[in-house]
Amino acid sequence: MKTQREKIILNYFSPHKAMDVVDLYAWLDPGVTIVEPEGLPWGGSYHGIQGVGNYMINVTKSILSEIKLDEVYSCGDKVVAIGWSSGKAMKTGKSFQIRVTQLFTFNQDNKISRVEFLSDMPAFVELLELNQSPP
């Protein structure tokens, strides 16, 4: 049986909701933080609702992607979502399917207060033709 928090994540990543930004904002704490690895063009920390908008703009400059989840489970105030990011790189037009994990932290009001994205960095470095060695 899925928890309410797991259902929120599953609902957001369902195909018919993938680009529903209004729905996404309803689930976010106003002080939300999004964290992506620094090695990505859109990497870094983004804070608050305006930060979420900036994050989305920065991601879509490099990739257009849809996340398909394989697994979602809870651990305390966190929900772990594991799946695949599929799409294309904007610069090269290359298609991709890269393994990703998202770690969502919820506050006491069941709003998402933190999102940490973890991905197969060597695959993204290669896809995006970044001139760096992955850690």
C-alpha positions in Angstrom: 0.0 0.0 0.0 1.5 3.3 -1.0 1.7 6.2 1.4 0.1 9.6 0.6 3.6 11.0 -0.1 4.4 8.2 -2.4 1.2 8.8 -4.3 2.1 12.5 -4.7 5.3 11.5 -6.4 3.7 8.8 -8.5 1.0 11.2 -9.6 3.4 13.9 -10.6 5.6 11.6 -12.7 2.6 9.9 -14.4 2.8 10.6 -18.2 -0.3 12.8 -18.2 1.1 15.1 -15.5 4.7 15.4 -16.7 4.5 19.0 -17.8 1.7 20.2 -15.4 3.7 23.0 -13.6 0.6 24.4 -11.8 0.0 21.0 -10.2 3.7 20.7 -9.3 3.7 24.0 -7.4 0.7 22.9 -5.3 2.9 20.2 -3.8 5.9 22.4 -3.0 6.7 24.2 0.2 7.3 27.9 -0.6 10.9 27.5 0.8 11.7 24.4 -1.3 15.3 23.6 -2.2 16.3 21.7 -5.4 19.8 20.3 -5.6 21.5 18.9 -8.7 25.1 17.8 -9.1 27.4 20.8 -9.8 28.9 19.0 -12.9 25.7 19.5 -14.9 25.0 22.7 -16.8 21.9 23.1 -14.7 23.6 21.9 -11.5 23.6 23.7 -8.2 21.0 24.6 -5.5 17.8 26.4 -6.3 15.7 27.9 -3.5 12.0 28.9 -3.3 9.3 28.9 -5.9 11.3 31.3 -8.1 14.2 29.0 -7.8 12.1 26.1 -9.1 11.2 28.2 -12.2 14.9 29.1 -12.7 15.8 25.4 -12.4 13.3 24.3 -15.0 14.5 27.0 -17.4 18.1 25.9 -16.9 17.3 22.2 -17.4 15.4 22.8 -20.6 18.2 24.7 -22.1 20.2 21.5 -22.1 17.7 18.6 -22.2 14.0 17.8 -22.8 13.2 14.8 -20.6 10.5 12.7 -19.2 11.0 10.7 -16.0 9.6 7.1 -15.9 9.7 5.6 -12.4 10.4 2.0 -11.7 10.3 2.2 -7.9 9.0 4.5 -5.2 9.3 4.0 -1.5 9.3 5.9 1.8 11.8 6.3 4.5 10.6 8.6 7.3 10.0 12.1 5.9 11.6 11.1 2.6 10.4 9.4 -0.6 12.9 7.8 -2.9 12.0 7.6 -6.6 14.2 5.5 -8.9 13.7 5.4 -12.7 14.9 6.6 -16.1 15.2 10.0 -17.6 14.5 9.7 -21.4 14.6 12.5 -23.9 17.0 14.4 -26.1 19.9 16.8 -25.6 19.2 20.2 -27.0 22.7 20.9 -28.3 23.3 17.7 -30.1 19.9 16.3 -30.7 21.0 13.0 -29.3 18.4 10.8 -27.7 19.1 9.3 -24.2 17.8 7.1 -21.5 19.8 7.6 -18.3 19.2 6.1 -14.8 18.1 8.6 -12.2 17.2 8.7 -8.5 15.3 11.5 -6.8 15.2 12.0 -3.1 12.1 14.1 -1.9 11.9 15.4 1.6 8.5 16.3 2.9 7.5 18.7 5.7 4.8 18.1 8.3 2.2 19.5 5.9 3.0 16.9 3.2 4.6 19.6 1.0 7.9 18.9 -0.7 10.6 20.9 1.1 13.7 19.5 -0.7 14.4 17.6 -3.8 17.8 16.1 -4.5 18.4 14.7 -8.0 21.0 12.0 -8.4 21.9 10.6 -11.9 24.4 8.6 -13.8 26.9 11.5 -14.2 29.3 9.8 -16.6 26.3 9.2 -19.0 25.2 12.8 -18.7 28.8 14.1 -19.2 29.0 12.0 -22.4 25.6 12.9 -23.7 26.1 16.6 -23.2 29.7 16.5 -24.5 31.0 18.2 -21.4 34.8 18.7 -21.2 35.3 17.3 -17.8 36.1 14.0 -16.1 33.3 12.7 -14.0 34.1 12.1 -10.4 
